[in-house]
Amino acid sequence: MGSRQVTDWQGKNVTVAGLGVSGIPAAKVLHGLGAKVTVVNDGDDARAREQAAELEALGVTVRLGDGATLPEGTELIVTAPGWKPDKPLFTAAAEAGVPVWGDVELAWRLRGLDGREAAPWLCVTGTNGKTTTTQMLASILEAAGLRTAAVGNIGVSLLDAVLGEEPYDVLAVELSSYQLHWAPSLRAHSATVLNLAPDHLDWHGSMEAYARDKGRIYEGNRVACVYNVADKATEDLVREADVEEGCRAIGFTLGAPGPSQLGVVDGILVDRAFVENRQKNAQELAEVSDVNPPAPHNIANALAAAALARAFGVPPQAVRDGLRAFTPDAHRIAHVADVDGVAYIDDSKATNTHAAEASLAAYESIVWIAGGLAKGATFDELVAKSAKRLRGAVLIGADRALIREALARHAPEVPVVDLDRTDTGAMLAAVQEARRLAGEGDTVLLAPACASMDMFVNYNQRGDAFAQAVRELGAGA
């Protein structure tokens, strides 16, 4: 199905699957291009009816409470990324030979629609660190004087970015495994898979399927496939990718870099990939202290962002300036306060074991606040790796018993407080218990390794509750 010219869309029967952050913009854009748009949605609540009324006023057909049936005459489905591939709608589409695109695929196909040259995409995925790396990348590109934006799974909508009036030189694009699953023709300038750990397996069906969808980000790369030297699975995905002639595999490592790698030497971020005579030469990019915060996994994020920027031809100074200018989002290893010689760190964003492991690795002596919804995760490996750093643990949330049992198996000497509570006020009690366990020089770390929805609206609210509890401690509560 052609898509570069407006005329291609005239009268095309397009079904948009799902109202929400991607579905509504997609329906509006397609309707504006002359397509006959039908939106199907599983839910039929007050919010959905309100959204449906807005679209129907434009002339879009909306079917609420019926996301399973393929509307007659459908030539293309554009789906919200969260819709699982095994839904009956997609089975029916496959049987009828109807292609399924996500919002990312739609945006990719609509680039250059107005005749302008389309901005290249530098793409980032991975189980953890995607948002931080994409924002770091955008900061570096801006420091180089380029017109850019952090888009995709964060920030500006991709459809807005490719169709908006502002022309971009390059886009920093965060992509989830869901989005990549539904983006078959995406071809990035350069891309990275930061890391791979089990996540969203209920959606993908298996670790192999999850990795395969992540690996799609490398397909057709033109300049660089950036991988994590410490995570062989990411390098395997590069090997399996079908890339353009001349595209290079570029590694990033927290150790000293080899040729075609970026790494760290004596507190300096160093490039041995995008330099003349990389067998012998290295280019200093920034100091570790330019990375905020300079935790190991965040230095890895910075190296990945630097690699993508360097692949795009950004000068070394812009890497340093961009990293210095970058401020991480709230609830990502955020230092809340020091109280009585104890540091209190909010990493509520650590919603899975992989993220929590990175967080725990950043500190030497920790009282760990953990627990919530496990989403099918197990905690033995996380606890075994982190046991030597744990001074104590305070457990909250619905699935805290899983963490308690892992601690009993792998860190039996660590004192554990099991708060049998899932109310919001439990966070103040958790912080008070953590204070009791912590000594001067310790870090009280909220890195739950679990989702938050058993107790809180989202991880932001959980982090805010932690910060508020710490402030009450500091005020003598």
N, C-alpha and C positions, 0 to 999 in steps of 0.2 A: 504494500500500500504506500503510494508516494506521499510526501509530506512537506516538501520544501516550498511549494507554492500554495497560496491561499485557495486557488481553484481546486486543488486536490481534495480539499475538505468539504467543498460544496455538496450538500445533500448526502454525505456519508453518514450511515447509521452507526453511531458510536455509543456503547454502553459504558457508563462510569460506575465502577463498583465501590460504593462507600461514600457517605457524606463525611465531612471532617476536613482536617487541615490540608490534605492533598486533593480530595475529591471535589470540593466546591470550586477551588481555583481552576482545576482541570475542566470541569463542566462549563464554567464561564468562558474560558479561553476557546474551547472547542466550539461552543455555541457562537462565539464571536467570529470564528473562522468559517461559519456557514454549515457546520455539521448538524445533523439531527441527533440531539443528545437525549438519552434516557439514563437517569440515575437510579440504581437499585441499592437498597439499604436494608440490612437485617433488622435494625431497630425501628420502632415506631413510637418514640416517646415525645414529650413536649418539645424538647430541643430539636429533634429530627424534623418535626412538623413545621417548626419555625424556619429551619434551614430550607426545607422543601418549598415553603411558600415563597421565599426569596427567589429561588431558582425558577419556580413556575411562573412568577411574574415576568421573567425574562423570556419565557417560551420553552423552557426545558421541562421534559416529562420526568416525574419522580415517582418511583414505586417504593413505598415504605413497607417494612415487614416482609419483604420478598426478595432476599438476596440470593436465592438458589436457582431461580428460573432464568434461562437465557432469553432475553426479549427477541421476538421474531424479527428477522432481517438484520440482526447485529453483524457488522463487518469488522469491528474491532472492540476489544474491551480495554479500558484504562482503569487499572485497579489501585486502590489504596495499598500501600506496601504491607500493612499488617494482615491482609486477607491471606489465609493459608492456601498453599497450592492444591490441597486435596478437597477444596470446597466444591460442591456439586456444580456450581456455575462454571468453574474452570474445566471440569470433566466434560460438561456439555459443550463448552467452547472447543475443546480438543477434538471431540467427535465431529463437530461441525466445521473444523478447519479454520476457526476464528482465532487470530493472534491475540495475545494478552500482553499489554505493556503496563509498566508502572509509570508514576509521575516523572521519574528520572528519564526513562526512555522517551516519553512524550517531549520533555524539555530538550533532550538531545536531538530529536528529530526536528524540532522547531527552531533550532539555532539558525541564524542567518536568514530568517524568513523575510525580513525587511530589506534584504539586499546587502546589509552590512557584513563585513567579515566576522565570522563567529569567533568568540574568545576561546582559546584552548582551556581545557580542564586539567588541573592537577588534583588527583583524587586520593582520598585517605579512607581506609577501613581498618578493621581490627576489632578484637573483642573489647579491648579497653584502650583509652587514650585518644580516641578518634577526634572528639570535640576539641580537646586541648591542642592536639597537633595541627588540626585545620586552622584554629585561631592563631596559633604561632606562625603558621605558613602565611596566612593573610597579613599578619603584622610585618613579617619579613618582606613580603611583596610590596606592601605600602611603603616601607622604609626605602625600597629601591625606586620609589616614585611611580609605581605602576597603579593603574586603576583596577581595583580588585574588590572582592567581597567573599566572606565565608558563607557558603550556601549549602543546600542539600538537606541533610538531616538536622541542620541548625540554621539560625540566622535568617537571611533573606530566602524566600522561596525560589527554587530553581527556575520555575516558570517565569516569575517576575524578573529574575536576573537575565534570562535569555530574550525576553520580550519587552523589557522595560526600555525607557528612553535613554537611560545612561549607558553609553558603550563601555564595556570593560576590556582591559588588555588581557586579563587572565582571571580564572575563577579558582578559588580554593574550595574543593567540593568534598564534604563529608558524606559517606555512603554507608548505610547499614546493610547487613546481609539480606534483609527483606528487599530493600531497594535494588540491590544487585541481581537478585533472583529474577526480577521482572524487567531487567535492562539488557536485552540480548545484543543490541548493536552499539552500545556505548564503547567508545575508543578514546582513552585518555592520552594526553601528551605524555604524562608520567604518573605513576601511582605507587602507593605503598599498602601492604598489609602489615600492620604494626606487630601483631601477635595473634595467636590462635589458642583459644581455650574453650572447653565445652560451654555453650550458652545457646539459648533459644532452641534447644534440641526438640522441644515439643512442637515447634513450628516447622523445622526443617526435616525432622524424622530421624536423622542420624548425624553423627559427627562428620562423616564423609560428605553428606549432602551440604552441611553447613560450610565446611572447608571449600567445597566446590563453588558454592555461591560467592564466598569471599574472593576466591581466586579469579572470578570473572573480571575483577577490576584490572587485572594485568592484560587481558585480551586486547590485542591490537595496539599496545603502547608504542609510542613513536621513539621516545628518547631514553627513559629510564624506568626499570622495575626495581623499586626500592624494597629491600627485605631486611628482616631482623636476624643478624648473625646468631644470636642466642636462641632463636626459635626456628629450628630446622624446617618445620612445617611450612613456614613462609617462603623459604628458599625453594622447597619442593614445588610450591605453587608457581613460582617464577619459571622453573624448569619446564613445567607442564604447559605454560601459556604459549599461545601462538601470537608472536609479536612482530612488529615491522622490522625489516632488515636494518641492522645497525643499532637497534635498541639494546641497551646495556643493563646487566644485573648489577645493582649497587647495594652493598651491605652497610648497615650501621651497627656499631658495637660500642659497649662501654669500656672496652679495652683499647689497646693501641691498634689503629687501623692498618690493614694490609692494602695493597694496590686495589683500586676500585671500591674502597670503603671510606666511610666517615667514622671517626672514633674520638677517643679521649687520650691525651698524653699530658701528664703533669698538670692537670687542671685546665687544659686547653682543649676546646672542640676543634678538631683537625679534619681537613678534607684531603684525601688521597685518591679522589675519584675524578674530580673536575679540574685537574691541573695538568700542565704540560709535564711529560715524563713522570708519570705517577709511580714508576718503579722506584724513583729516587727522591721525588719532591713531595712536599706536603704544604698545605695552605692553612694558616691559622684563621679560624672563623670567629671565635668568641671564647670567653672564659666560662667555666662551669658556674661561676658566681653571677654571670649574666642571665642564668636560667632561674625563673621564679615559679615554684620553689625548686632548689637544686637536689631534689630527691632522685634516686637512681632512675626510676621509671620515667620521670619527667625529663631527665637529661636524654634518655632514649627518644622521647617524643621530640625534643628539640633537634636531635640529630636527624630524625626522619624528615622533619619540616625543612631543615637546612638542605638535605639531599634533594628534595623536590624543588626547592627554590633554586639551588645551584644547577639542577638539570634544566631549568628555565633560563639560565644565564645570569642570575642575580649576582652582583659583586659581593665579596666577603664582608665588607663593612656593613652592608644592608642586613646580613644575617645577624651580626652583633647588635646593630641598632634596633632591629625588629624584635629580637629576643628581650632586649632591655625594656622595650616599650610595652611588652605583653603583660597583661594582668590576668591571672587565671580566674575562671568563673567561681562563684561561691560554692562552698561545700566540696572543694577539691583540695585536700590537704591544706585547709585554711587554718592558720594559727589564730585561735580565738583570744587567748590570754595566757599569762603566766600567773599562777596563784601559789604562793608559798614555795617558790622554786620548782613548781611542776608546770610543764607546758601542756596546754589543752588544745588538741588538734581535731578539727572537724573534717572528716572525709566521708560524709554521708553518701557521696556519689559512689563509694565502693560497694555496689549492690550485688557483686558476685565474688566468688572466691579468688579469681584471678586478680581483680582490682584490689581486694583486701591484702593479698600476698604482696603486691607491689608497695602498698601503703605500709604494711608492717616491716618491710625490708628497709624502710627509710629511717628507722629509729632503733636505738640500742636497747633501751629498757622501757618496757611498755606495760601500762594497765589498759587492757583492751576491752572496749565496749562493743558487743556484737549481738547479732540476732535479728530476727524478722521472718520474712517468708523465704524459704530456701529455694523455691522453684526447682525442686528435684536435685539440688546440689548435694555433694558429700564434702566433708570438711577434714578428713584424715590427712590428706596431703598438705593442706594449708597449715594445719596445726603442727604437723611434724616438722615442716620447714621453718616455722616461726617460733617453736617452743623455747629455744634458748634466749629469745628476746623478751619473753613474757614474764612480767613480775606478778601479774594478777589478771583476772578476767571477770567482767560483769556482763551477765547475759540477760537479754530482754527479748520479747516477741514470741510469736506463735511457734516457731521451729527451733527455739533455743536448745531443746534437749539434744538435737543432733550435734550441736557444737559442744555441749557439755560432755557428751559421750566421747567425742573425738579428743577432747582435752584429757579426759580420764585415761584414754588409751595411750596418748602420745606425750602428755605433759602432766603426769599425775602429781608432781610436786607443786604445780602452780595453784595458788588459792583461787577458788571460783565462787562468785556470788551469783546465785540463780534467782533472779527477781521474777516471781511467778505473777507477772503483770503484762497486760497488753494495752493498758490505758495510756493516754498521752502523758499523764503526769509521771509515768514510770521513768521518763528521761531524767527528771530532777533527782529521783531516788538513785538512779544508775550513776549519775555524776557524783553524788554524795558518797556512794559506796566506793567509787573509783578513787576519790580523794583519800578515803580511809586506807586504801591499799597502796597508794603511791607514796614514794619518798622523794626527797629533794633530788633533782636531776632526772627524774622519770618523765615520761610522756603519757598522758591519758589520751588515748586515740579512739575516736569513734570511726571505726571502719567495719560496718556491720556484716559484710559478706553476704547480705540478704536484701531482698526488696523490702519496701517500707509499708506496703499498703495494708498490713494487718493492724497497724497502729496510727499511721499518718496518711495524709492525702498523697504525698510523694516524698522523695528523698530531700527535697528542699525544706519542707516543713519539719522533717526529722532533724536536719542540720540546724535549723533555726531554734528548735526546742533545746538542742544540746547547747548552742551558744547562749541562749537565755539562761539555762541552768548554770553554766559556767559564770556568767555575769552575776548571778545571785550568790554564788560561792564567793566571788571577789568582793561582793558588797557585805560579806559577813553572814550570809544566810545559813 
